[in-house]
Amino acid sequence: MMVAQLADPFIEDDPARLTRLHRALGEMYKERGHFKFALDHAEKLHELTLRLTRQTAGLQSRMLINTLEIEQARHETERSQLEAQVLRIRAEKLDQQAHTDPLTLLPNRRALDRQLPALMRRAHDRAQPLCAAMVDLDHFKRVNDAHGHATGDRVLAAMGTILTAAIRDSDLAVRLGGEEFLLVFGDATPADAAKACERLLDAVSGFRWDDVAPGLRCTVSIGLAVRNTGERTAHWLARADKALYEAKRAGRNRVESAPQ
């Protein structure tokens, strides 16, 4: 019966059954002393085992190669993602550097041009006032002349710290250049903006300037202007700048508000 099964033309498609038949026939012929037939089935079993082993090894090799290729593809994807992330971070850093004053770490004029329109649109959409304050260090040239430009740089850096602490998330503080700064108060009434400017005067005059240079004292003058409906930006900031010079003429270390 088992020999008949071996004659089945489809037996090669069932290696497991073929293995069982050769093993069983080999053992039976061996028990009956038909060693020639037993050896024949043992050899066929051996050939079959080798063939199956090679097939299994080939399949495992292909699986291993596929796994390695998948891993390599995954690593390539991760590397591409990391490279893209590095490029994005580098671009963000370059963009931040391009829009940040390196001395005070405040936004610069380029940042003002980019951020001010958004503040103006928000104020318009919410029907809220928008106030601009020009801030200028008093007698800054004397600081440089008496204490040196390195001390002057430290004074400007300290002003950056003071202004950053003075503003809210809805506000904007910018270094325009030299010793001049601009504050834009979002979501603040003119009275609120004026109070914030008075607090800024106190913060500057009360700062521990002795830590920057012995005997150093610094104050600022501020010109405040509320933007009128439909007013051009240049005209609005020019009114704040004019109010600043009025504060200078009135004795400095004070806030002057521009007429609307």
C-alpha positions as CSV (number, residue, x, y, z in Angstrom):
1,M,0.0,0.0,0.0
2,M,2.8,2.4,0.9
3,V,4.7,1.5,-2.3
4,A,1.6,2.2,-4.3
5,Q,1.4,5.6,-2.6
6,L,4.9,6.3,-3.8
7,A,3.7,5.8,-7.3
8,D,1.2,8.6,-7.0
9,P,2.2,11.3,-9.6
10,F,1.3,14.0,-7.1
11,I,3.3,12.6,-4.2
12,E,6.2,15.1,-4.9
13,D,3.8,17.9,-4.1
14,D,3.5,16.5,-0.5
15,P,7.1,16.4,0.9
16,A,5.8,15.6,4.4
17,R,3.9,12.5,3.3
18,L,6.8,11.4,1.0
19,T,9.2,11.7,4.0
20,R,6.9,9.6,6.2
21,L,6.6,6.9,3.5
22,H,10.3,6.6,2.9
23,R,11.1,6.5,6.6
24,A,8.4,3.9,7.3
25,L,9.4,1.7,4.3
26,G,13.0,1.9,5.3
27,E,12.3,0.8,8.8
28,M,10.0,-2.1,7.7
29,Y,12.5,-3.4,5.1
30,K,15.3,-3.2,7.7
31,E,13.2,-5.2,10.3
32,R,12.6,-7.9,7.6
33,G,16.2,-8.1,6.7
34,H,15.7,-6.6,3.2
35,F,18.7,-4.3,3.6
36,K,19.0,-3.4,0.0
37,F,15.5,-2.0,-0.1
38,A,16.0,-0.4,3.3
39,L,19.2,1.3,2.1
40,D,17.4,2.5,-1.1
41,H,14.6,4.2,1.0
42,A,17.2,5.6,3.4
43,E,19.1,7.2,0.5
44,K,15.9,8.6,-0.9
45,L,15.0,9.9,2.5
46,H,18.4,11.5,2.8
47,E,18.1,13.1,-0.6
48,L,14.6,14.4,0.3
49,T,15.9,15.7,3.6
50,L,18.7,17.5,1.9
51,R,16.4,19.0,-0.7
52,L,14.0,20.2,1.9
53,T,16.9,21.6,4.0
54,R,18.1,23.5,1.0
55,Q,14.7,24.8,0.2
56,T,14.2,25.8,3.8
57,A,17.6,27.4,3.9
58,G,16.8,29.2,0.6
59,L,13.5,30.4,2.0
60,Q,15.1,31.5,5.2
61,S,17.8,33.3,3.3
62,R,15.2,35.1,1.2
63,M,13.3,36.0,4.3
64,L,16.5,37.2,5.9
65,I,17.3,39.3,2.8
66,N,13.8,40.7,2.7
67,T,14.0,41.5,6.4
68,L,17.4,43.2,5.9
69,E,16.0,45.1,2.9
70,I,13.0,46.2,4.9
71,E,15.3,47.3,7.8
72,Q,17.5,49.2,5.4
73,A,14.5,50.9,3.8
74,R,13.3,51.8,7.3
75,H,16.7,53.2,8.2
76,E,16.8,55.1,5.0
77,T,13.4,56.6,5.7
78,E,14.4,57.5,9.3
79,R,17.6,59.0,8.0
80,S,15.7,61.0,5.4
81,Q,13.3,62.2,8.1
82,L,16.1,63.2,10.4
83,E,17.9,65.0,7.6
84,A,14.7,66.8,6.8
85,Q,14.2,67.7,10.5
86,V,17.8,69.0,10.7
87,L,17.3,71.1,7.6
88,R,14.0,72.4,9.0
89,I,15.6,73.3,12.4
90,R,18.5,74.9,10.6
91,A,16.2,76.9,8.4
92,E,14.1,78.0,11.5
93,K,17.3,78.9,13.3
94,L,18.5,81.0,10.3
95,D,15.1,82.6,10.0
96,Q,15.2,83.4,13.8
97,Q,18.7,84.8,13.5
98,A,17.6,87.0,10.5
99,H,14.7,88.4,12.5
100,T,16.4,88.8,15.9
101,D,18.7,91.5,17.1
102,P,21.8,89.7,18.3
103,L,22.6,92.1,21.1
104,T,19.3,92.5,22.8
105,L,17.7,89.3,21.6
106,L,14.6,91.3,20.7
107,P,12.9,91.1,17.3
108,N,14.5,93.5,14.7
109,R,13.0,95.8,12.0
110,R,12.6,92.8,9.7
111,A,10.5,91.0,12.3
112,L,8.5,94.2,12.8
113,D,7.6,94.3,9.1
114,R,6.4,90.7,9.4
115,Q,4.6,90.7,12.7
116,L,3.0,94.2,12.8
117,P,0.5,93.6,10.0
118,A,-0.9,90.5,12.0
119,L,-1.3,92.7,15.1
120,M,-3.1,95.3,13.1
121,R,-5.4,92.8,11.5
122,R,-6.2,91.2,14.9
123,A,-6.9,94.7,16.4
124,H,-9.2,95.5,13.4
125,D,-11.1,92.2,13.6
126,R,-11.7,92.5,17.3
127,A,-12.4,96.3,17.2
128,Q,-9.6,96.8,19.7
129,P,-7.3,99.8,20.0
130,L,-3.6,99.4,19.0
131,C,-1.0,101.6,20.7
132,A,2.6,102.1,19.7
133,A,5.3,103.4,22.1
134,M,8.7,104.7,20.9
135,V,11.3,104.2,23.6
136,D,14.7,105.9,23.6
137,L,17.5,105.7,26.2
138,D,18.3,109.2,27.6
139,H,21.8,110.5,27.0
140,F,23.0,107.2,25.6
141,K,25.9,108.9,23.9
142,R,27.1,110.0,27.4
143,V,27.1,106.4,28.5
144,N,29.4,105.4,25.6
145,D,31.6,108.4,26.1
146,A,31.9,108.0,29.9
147,H,32.0,104.2,30.2
148,G,32.9,102.9,26.8
149,H,31.1,101.2,24.0
150,A,31.3,97.7,25.7
151,T,29.3,99.1,28.6
152,G,26.9,100.7,26.1
153,D,26.3,97.3,24.6
154,R,25.6,95.8,28.1
155,V,23.1,98.6,28.7
156,L,21.3,97.8,25.4
157,A,21.4,94.1,26.4
158,A,19.9,94.9,29.8
159,M,17.2,97.0,28.0
160,G,16.3,93.9,26.0
161,T,15.8,92.0,29.2
162,I,13.7,94.8,30.8
163,L,11.5,95.1,27.7
164,T,11.0,91.4,27.4
165,A,9.8,91.3,31.0
166,A,7.5,94.2,30.5
167,I,5.4,92.9,27.6
168,R,2.6,90.4,27.4
169,D,2.1,87.7,24.8
170,S,-0.2,90.0,22.9
171,D,2.5,92.7,22.7
172,L,5.6,93.2,20.6
173,A,8.9,94.7,21.6
174,V,11.4,95.6,18.8
175,R,14.8,97.1,18.6
176,L,14.6,99.7,15.8
177,G,18.3,100.5,15.9
178,G,20.9,102.2,18.1
179,E,19.2,103.0,21.5
180,E,15.7,103.2,20.1
181,F,13.0,100.6,20.7
182,L,9.4,100.2,19.8
183,L,6.6,98.7,21.8
184,V,3.2,97.7,20.3
185,F,0.5,97.0,22.8
186,G,-2.2,94.7,21.5
187,D,-5.5,94.4,23.3
188,A,-4.8,97.5,25.5
189,T,-6.7,100.7,25.9
190,P,-4.7,104.0,25.7
191,A,-4.9,104.3,29.5
192,D,-3.6,100.7,29.9
193,A,-0.8,101.4,27.5
194,A,0.1,104.6,29.3
195,K,0.2,102.8,32.6
196,A,2.4,100.1,31.1
197,C,4.8,102.8,29.9
198,E,4.9,104.4,33.3
199,R,5.8,101.0,34.8
200,L,8.5,100.7,32.2
201,L,10.0,104.1,33.3
202,D,10.1,102.8,36.8
203,A,11.7,99.5,35.7
204,V,14.4,101.2,33.8
205,S,15.2,103.9,36.4
206,G,15.1,101.2,39.2
207,F,17.3,98.7,37.4
208,R,20.6,97.9,39.2
209,W,22.8,99.7,36.7
210,D,25.7,99.7,39.2
211,D,26.0,96.0,38.2
212,V,26.7,97.1,34.7
213,A,29.1,99.9,35.6
214,P,29.8,101.6,38.9
215,G,27.9,104.9,39.1
216,L,25.8,104.2,36.0
217,R,22.3,105.5,35.9
218,C,19.9,105.1,32.9
219,T,16.4,106.4,32.1
220,V,14.2,106.3,29.0
221,S,11.8,108.7,27.3
222,I,8.6,107.3,25.7
223,G,6.3,108.6,23.0
224,L,2.9,106.9,22.9
225,A,0.4,107.0,20.0
226,V,-2.9,105.3,19.5
227,R,-3.5,104.2,15.9
228,N,-6.5,105.9,14.4
229,T,-8.9,103.9,12.2
230,G,-7.5,103.6,8.7
231,E,-4.3,105.4,9.6
232,R,-1.2,104.5,7.6
233,T,1.4,102.7,9.6
234,A,4.2,105.2,8.8
235,H,2.0,108.1,9.9
236,W,1.0,106.3,13.1
237,L,4.6,105.5,14.1
238,A,5.7,109.0,13.1
239,R,3.2,110.5,15.6
240,A,4.7,108.2,18.3
241,D,8.2,109.3,17.3
242,K,7.1,113.0,17.6
243,A,5.6,112.4,21.0
244,L,9.0,110.8,22.0
245,Y,10.8,114.0,21.1
246,E,8.2,116.0,23.1
247,A,9.1,113.8,26.1
248,K,12.8,114.6,25.5
249,R,12.1,118.3,25.3
250,A,10.0,118.1,28.5
251,G,12.9,116.9,30.5
252,R,13.2,113.1,29.7
253,N,12.4,110.1,31.9
254,R,8.7,110.6,31.1
255,V,5.8,109.5,28.8
256,E,4.2,111.8,26.3
257,S,1.1,110.8,24.4
258,A,0.5,112.0,20.9
259,P,-2.9,113.8,20.1
260,Q,-5.3,111.6,18.1
